[in-house]
Amino acid sequence: MRKMLLAIFLMLISIWCFCFGVADNFAALLYASIILLFISILVFAIGYSSDEKKK
């Protein structure tokens, strides 16, 4: 459950990085948002699969 909540938090940070990167035309934030997006998807999948194994 904690990993899934961490993934949601990382997704929120990714969205904010994307918004600020587009608004300021700052490429580093855009790349950071894409990296955080994939990391959050991976963490969510790991958290979901570990919760399913416990049941």
N, CA, C and O of each residue as an XYZ file, in Angstrom:
220
protein
N       0.818     -1.190      0.000
C       0.000      0.000      0.000
C       0.867      1.263      0.000
O       0.535      2.248     -0.659
N       1.984      1.229      0.744
C       2.842      2.402      0.809
C       3.482      2.702     -0.541
O       3.635      3.866     -0.914
N       3.852      1.668     -1.264
C       4.477      1.891     -2.572
C       3.474      2.476     -3.561
O       3.839      3.272     -4.427
N       2.231      2.086     -3.432
C       1.214      2.643     -4.322
C       0.971      4.114     -4.003
O       0.776      4.918     -4.914
N       0.980      4.473     -2.725
C       0.836      5.876     -2.343
C       2.057      6.689     -2.772
O       1.925      7.843     -3.180
N       3.239      6.090     -2.679
C       4.450      6.748     -3.159
C       4.366      6.996     -4.657
O       4.794      8.044     -5.140
N       3.823      6.042     -5.388
C       3.672      6.203     -6.833
C       2.710      7.338     -7.165
O       2.943      8.087     -8.114
N       1.648      7.473     -6.407
C       0.709      8.574     -6.637
C       1.385      9.915     -6.349
O       1.176     10.886     -7.077
N       2.196      9.970     -5.289
C       2.929     11.189     -4.970
C       3.933     11.530     -6.070
O       4.057     12.692     -6.457
N       4.650     10.526     -6.574
C       5.599     10.760     -7.670
C       4.886     11.223     -8.935
O       5.412     12.052     -9.677
N       3.700     10.695     -9.183
C       2.919     11.125    -10.335
C       2.512     12.592    -10.188
O       2.536     13.345    -11.161
N       2.146     12.988     -8.989
C       1.787     14.383     -8.738
C       2.985     15.306     -8.971
O       2.842     16.367     -9.578
N       4.158     14.908     -8.492
C       5.362     15.692     -8.731
C       5.677     15.750    -10.219
O       6.110     16.785    -10.727
N       5.460     14.649    -10.913
C       5.694     14.616    -12.357
C       4.784     15.594    -13.090
O       5.219     16.281    -14.014
N       3.542     15.655    -12.685
C       2.600     16.581    -13.319
C       3.019     18.026    -13.071
O       2.966     18.853    -13.981
N       3.436     18.333    -11.839
C       3.881     19.690    -11.535
C       5.142     20.052    -12.315
O       5.264     21.171    -12.813
N       6.083     19.106    -12.425
C       7.290     19.364    -13.219
C       6.928     19.616    -14.673
O       7.512     20.487    -15.318
N       5.977     18.868    -15.189
C       5.560     19.065    -16.576
C       4.923     20.439    -16.767
O       5.212     21.133    -17.742
N       4.062     20.826    -15.840
C       3.405     22.141    -15.948
C       4.413     23.279    -15.892
O       4.347     24.208    -16.697
N       5.348     23.212    -14.943
C       6.349     24.265    -14.833
C       7.331     24.221    -16.011
O       7.810     25.263    -16.457
N       7.625     23.036    -16.506
C       8.525     22.923    -17.653
C       7.926     23.503    -18.914
O       8.637     24.126    -19.703
N       6.643     23.314    -19.120
C       5.975     23.875    -20.290
C       5.824     25.385    -20.146
O       6.034     26.125    -21.107
N       5.462     25.843    -18.952
C       5.228     27.273    -18.739
C       6.522     28.081    -18.891
O       6.508     29.180    -19.446
N       7.631     27.538    -18.399
C       8.901     28.263    -18.446
C       9.758     27.879    -19.648
O      10.831     28.447    -19.850
N       9.291     26.919    -20.449
C      10.049     26.396    -21.583
C      11.418     25.902    -21.112
O      12.454     26.241    -21.683
N      11.389     25.094    -20.057
C      12.588     24.583    -19.402
C      12.670     23.084    -19.652
O      11.885     22.315    -19.096
N      13.611     22.670    -20.480
C      13.685     21.287    -20.937
C      14.029     20.307    -19.818
O      13.563     19.168    -19.844
N      14.828     20.718    -18.844
C      15.229     19.805    -17.772
C      14.021     19.341    -16.959
O      13.948     18.179    -16.558
N      13.080     20.245    -16.718
C      11.874     19.844    -15.986
C      11.003     18.913    -16.811
O      10.355     18.021    -16.262
N      10.980     19.109    -18.116
C      10.205     18.205    -18.971
C      10.794     16.801    -18.962
O      10.065     15.812    -18.890
N      12.130     16.722    -19.035
C      12.772     15.406    -18.966
C      12.572     14.767    -17.591
O      12.358     13.559    -17.490
N      12.642     15.574    -16.543
C      12.420     15.053    -15.187
C      10.996     14.533    -15.035
O      10.773     13.521    -14.370
N      10.028     15.218    -15.649
C       8.642     14.762    -15.530
C       8.431     13.431    -16.247
O       7.672     12.585    -15.776
N       9.093     13.245    -17.372
C       8.964     11.973    -18.092
C       9.618     10.843    -17.307
O       9.073      9.743    -17.223
N      10.780     11.115    -16.738
C      11.462     10.093    -15.940
C      10.633      9.734    -14.710
O      10.476      8.557    -14.385
N      10.104     10.750    -14.027
C       9.265     10.491    -12.854
C       7.992      9.733    -13.218
O       7.493      8.934    -12.426
N       7.473      9.983    -14.408
C       6.283      9.265    -14.863
C       6.554      7.768    -14.943
O       5.768      6.967    -14.438
N       7.663      7.388    -15.576
C       7.980      5.970    -15.711
C       8.337      5.337    -14.369
O       8.002      4.180    -14.118
N       9.015      6.093    -13.508
C       9.345      5.572    -12.184
C       8.068      5.336    -11.379
O       7.941      4.318    -10.698
N       7.129      6.268    -11.454
C       5.890      6.106    -10.688
C       5.060      4.930    -11.206
O       4.438      4.221    -10.415
N       5.044      4.719    -12.503
C       4.331      3.560    -13.046
C       4.979      2.269    -12.563
O       4.284      1.318    -12.208
N       6.308      2.234    -12.549
C       7.023      1.047    -12.089
C       6.774      0.792    -10.601
O       6.526     -0.346    -10.201
N       6.838      1.837     -9.787
C       6.605      1.688     -8.345
C       5.169      1.258     -8.077
O       4.924      0.428     -7.201
N       4.222      1.812     -8.818
C       2.827      1.416     -8.632
C       2.631     -0.059     -8.982
O       1.933     -0.780     -8.270
N       3.243     -0.503    -10.073
C       3.112     -1.909    -10.467
C       3.733     -2.833     -9.429
O       3.172     -3.886     -9.124
N       4.872     -2.457     -8.890
C       5.513     -3.271     -7.862
C       4.650     -3.301     -6.594
O       4.479     -4.357     -5.984
N       4.116     -2.161     -6.207
C       3.255     -2.109     -5.023
C       1.975     -2.888     -5.216
O       1.502     -3.550     -4.292
N       1.413     -2.818     -6.400
C       0.172     -3.548     -6.672
C       0.419     -5.048     -6.665
O      -0.382     -5.805     -6.115
N       1.516     -5.487     -7.268
C       1.785     -6.925     -7.316
C       2.147     -7.465     -5.941
O       1.819     -8.611     -5.633
N       2.812     -6.675     -5.106
C       3.148     -7.160     -3.771
C       1.905     -7.201     -2.877
O       1.819     -8.054     -1.994
N       0.946     -6.301     -3.085
C      -0.304     -6.352     -2.329
C      -1.151     -7.547     -2.746
O      -1.835     -8.136     -1.909
N      -1.120     -7.908     -3.993
C      -1.887     -9.061     -4.459
C      -1.305    -10.355     -3.901
O      -2.051    -11.296     -3.630
N       0.004    -10.417     -3.726
C       0.631    -11.635     -3.198
C       0.324    -11.839     -1.718
O       0.299    -12.975     -1.246
N       0.090    -10.754     -0.980
C      -0.197    -10.878      0.446
C      -1.577    -11.440      0.721
O      -1.810    -12.023      1.780
N      -2.496    -11.272     -0.220
C      -3.879    -11.739      0.007
C      -4.049    -13.200     -0.185
O      -5.153    -13.720     -0.028
